[in-house]
Amino acid sequence: LQAKGIKVVLTILPNWQNIDFTSLNDTQADQLATILAYAVNKYGLDGIGFDNEYGGTVTTVSGSFGNLISKLRDKLPAGKLITLFQYNIPSGQIDATAGAKLDYVYSNFAYYNTSISVAGVTKEHYAPMSINLGNYYSADQISQYGNYAYDLTEAGYGAIMHFNLRRTSERNQLSLFNSIADGAWEETVTCENGNRPQDWTFVSSGYTITYDEATAE
């Protein structure tokens, strides 16, 4: 992907641990930012994405999310991305200073939502469209998405978000991609060789990066 000019960003979730990005004290925020920056460097990634879903029962700490973003920005090398899914962010969690350190913010499951709820984020860094690629879309819907893409590009918005990409044998969204690419940039999209075989082994137990590992070097 990177050889084709595509950025690869690791998006993280709270995972039902009864703690999320809004409930970190200063020490926890610094430790998590250190681990994330370490992961970016270790695996040659292009940045980190935040999606504050599935936290469980949490106790919020004022300014926690913004503090985490600011600490991560300070620890990442220049040019690395920080992205955010605009969902489950209580008021006051991200101030304008922290919000301005985000590269892209994605609307919450929206066809066309121009309402930016994160302070400090301008429309050049915001995606009003958030498109589920696991769905089926009619020809009329595909055409309308192209119109939306044209409108948001003309208005100066800087991104379009897609999620839930499937194998083409399950959901072939090439027509949708082409409609959006044509509307936004008057470009076309091609699929070189369709479905690709999995060339890696899934490890069900996962892999844990500890703070000690991240600070060992």
C-alpha positions in Angstrom: 0.0 0.0 0.0 2.7 2.5 0.9 4.6 1.7 -2.3 1.4 2.9 -4.1 1.5 6.2 -2.1 -1.3 5.1 0.3 -0.9 6.0 4.0 -1.3 3.2 6.5 -2.6 4.4 9.9 -3.2 2.2 13.0 -6.7 3.0 14.4 -7.2 2.1 18.1 -10.3 1.4 20.2 -10.8 1.2 24.0 -12.1 -2.4 23.7 -14.5 -2.6 26.7 -11.8 -2.0 29.4 -14.0 0.6 31.3 -11.5 3.3 30.3 -11.3 5.3 27.1 -9.5 8.3 25.6 -11.6 10.7 27.8 -10.6 9.1 31.1 -6.8 9.2 31.2 -4.9 11.1 33.8 -1.7 12.9 32.7 0.6 9.9 33.4 -1.7 7.5 31.5 -2.0 9.8 28.6 1.8 10.1 28.4 2.3 6.4 28.6 -0.3 5.6 25.9 1.2 8.3 23.6 4.6 6.7 24.1 3.4 3.3 23.2 1.5 4.5 20.1 4.6 6.5 18.9 6.7 3.4 19.5 4.3 1.3 17.4 4.4 3.8 14.5 8.2 3.7 14.5 8.4 -0.1 15.0 6.1 -1.1 12.2 6.8 1.8 9.8 3.3 3.2 10.0 2.1 6.6 8.8 0.3 7.5 12.0 -2.4 6.8 14.5 -6.2 7.0 14.3 -8.6 7.4 17.3 -12.0 5.9 17.5 -13.5 6.3 21.0 -16.0 3.4 20.8 -16.6 0.4 23.1 -15.1 1.9 26.3 -17.6 0.4 28.7 -18.3 2.3 31.9 -15.8 5.2 32.2 -15.1 8.1 34.5 -14.2 11.1 32.4 -11.2 13.4 33.1 -11.5 16.9 31.8 -9.4 17.5 28.7 -8.1 14.0 28.7 -8.6 13.4 24.9 -6.9 16.6 23.9 -4.0 16.0 26.3 -3.5 12.6 24.7 -3.6 14.1 21.1 -1.1 16.8 22.1 1.3 14.4 23.8 1.2 12.0 20.8 1.8 14.9 18.3 5.0 15.8 20.4 6.2 12.2 20.3 5.6 11.4 16.6 8.1 12.3 13.9 7.2 15.1 11.5 4.8 14.2 8.8 3.0 11.4 10.7 -0.8 11.6 10.8 -3.2 11.7 13.7 -6.9 11.1 12.7 -10.1 11.0 14.6 -13.6 9.5 14.2 -16.0 12.2 15.3 -18.0 10.0 17.8 -18.5 9.9 21.6 -16.4 13.0 22.4 -17.9 14.8 25.3 -17.9 18.6 25.3 -14.7 20.1 26.5 -12.5 17.0 25.9 -10.6 18.5 22.9 -9.8 22.2 23.0 -8.9 24.2 19.9 -5.1 23.9 20.5 -5.3 20.1 20.5 -7.9 20.0 17.7 -5.5 21.9 15.5 -3.0 19.1 15.8 -5.3 16.6 14.1 -4.7 15.9 10.4 -8.2 14.6 9.6 -11.5 14.2 11.4 -14.2 11.9 10.0 -17.9 12.5 10.3 -20.0 10.0 12.3 -21.7 7.6 9.8 -23.0 10.4 7.7 -24.1 10.9 4.1 -23.2 14.6 4.2 -22.6 16.2 7.6 -20.8 19.5 7.5 -21.1 20.0 11.3 -17.6 19.9 12.8 -17.9 19.2 16.6 -14.2 19.2 17.4 -12.8 22.6 18.3 -9.8 23.8 16.3 -10.6 21.6 13.2 -11.1 23.5 9.9 -13.0 22.1 6.9 -9.8 21.4 5.1 -9.2 18.7 7.7 -12.7 17.4 7.9 -14.6 14.6 6.0 -18.4 15.3 5.8 -19.0 11.9 4.2 -18.6 8.6 6.1 -19.6 5.7 3.8 -20.1 2.1 4.8 -18.6 -0.1 2.1 -20.3 -3.1 3.5 -23.7 -1.9 2.3 -25.4 -2.3 -1.1 -26.1 1.0 -2.9 -28.6 1.6 -5.7 -27.6 3.4 -8.9 -29.4 6.5 -7.7 -27.5 6.4 -4.4 -24.2 5.9 -6.1 -25.0 8.9 -8.3 -26.0 11.0 -5.3 -22.7 10.2 -3.6 -20.9 11.5 -6.6 -22.9 14.7 -6.3 -22.1 15.0 -2.6 -18.4 14.5 -3.4 -18.5 17.3 -5.9 -20.3 19.7 -3.5 -17.9 19.1 -0.6 -14.8 19.5 -2.8 -16.1 22.7 -4.2 -16.8 23.9 -0.6 -13.2 23.2 0.4 -13.6 20.1 2.6 -10.4 18.1 2.7 -11.4 14.4 3.0 -13.9 11.7 2.2 -14.1 8.7 4.5 -15.0 5.1 3.7 -15.0 2.2 6.1 -15.8 -1.5 6.2 -14.0 -2.4 3.0 -14.9 -6.0 1.9 -13.6 -8.4 -0.7 -14.9 -7.6 -4.1 -16.7 -10.9 -4.3 -18.8 -9.8 -1.3 -19.3 -6.1 -2.2 -17.9 -4.7 -5.4 -18.0 -1.0 -4.8 -16.0 0.0 -7.9 -19.0 1.9 -9.3 -19.3 3.8 -6.0 -15.6 4.7 -5.9 -15.8 5.9 -9.5 -18.8 8.1 -8.9 -17.0 9.7 -5.9 -13.7 10.1 -7.7 -15.4 11.6 -10.7 -17.4 14.0 -8.5 -14.5 15.1 -6.3 -11.6 15.1 -8.8 -12.8 14.1 -12.2 -10.7 10.9 -11.9 -11.4 7.2 -12.3 -10.7 4.2 -10.1 -9.4 0.8 -11.3 -9.1 -2.5 -9.6 -5.9 -4.2 -10.8 -6.4 -7.8 -9.8 -9.5 -8.1 -7.7 -9.4 -10.2 -4.5 -6.0 -10.9 -3.1 -5.1 -13.9 -1.0 -4.3 -13.4 2.7 -0.5 -13.5 3.0 -0.3 -13.3 6.8 -1.3 -15.5 9.7 -4.0 -14.2 12.2 -2.9 -14.6 15.8 -6.0 -14.9 17.9 -4.2 -14.2 21.2 -3.1 -10.8 19.8 0.1 -9.0 20.7 0.7 -6.6 23.6 3.1 -3.7 23.5 3.9 -2.7 27.0 5.2 0.7 28.2 8.4 -1.1 29.3 9.0 -2.3 25.8 8.2 1.1 24.3 10.8 2.8 26.6 13.5 0.0 26.5 15.4 1.5 23.7 
